[in-house]
């Protein structure tokens, strides 16, 4: 069965049922919706940890004559509020996820952002290792 035919019949290509909303968009059903919400919340939790690690490793690099390339982050670092601003934004995002219906796009974006922040932290660690060598 192709994706377009499956969409017309109210099932996804993977076979799970979905309910149609009034706008013609499919809503995720019970188990799938719960898993999407769980994965999204785990990705947001990973973002909290990774943002904290990013701030810590950035401070370590700045202590070794590094430079913050992001002008907004540089401004927030100067006022010692970078970590709090990041955590507040992630708290708002988490509250929004908990209070709205699960969406695959939000899940994908949260996982992608976690991957980007993991890359930033690893990059900071690599530069720090090279600076200390």
Phi, psi and omega in degrees: 000133181278164181300321182289321178292318179298321179296323179291328182276352179088013175238154177277166177300340180272356175098352179280145182280150178224145177265142179277136172271172184295336180276004179088357179270147180278142173258144178287144180270168184338281186294318180296316179298319179296320179291320178298315179297317180298312180297320179297316180293323176295319178296321178292321176298319176297322178297322178299311180297315183291324176294319175299316178296325178296316180295316181296312181293328176295316177299321178296318178294319179296328177291340178251038176065028174280172181228136174278121184277336182276117184298322179293316177297322179298318178296315180291327176295321181296329180265006180058032181241007184301310182299317182292322178294316180297315181294322178296318178295320179290326176296317177297319178297315179299318178296321179296318179297319181292331185258011178227168181288147181297140179227135179297323181297319179294319178300313180298318180294320180294318178294320178297314180298321178298320177296320178296315180292325175298319178296319179296317180295315178298321177297315178301317179295320178295314179296320178296318177298317179293325179291329181273349182278000000 
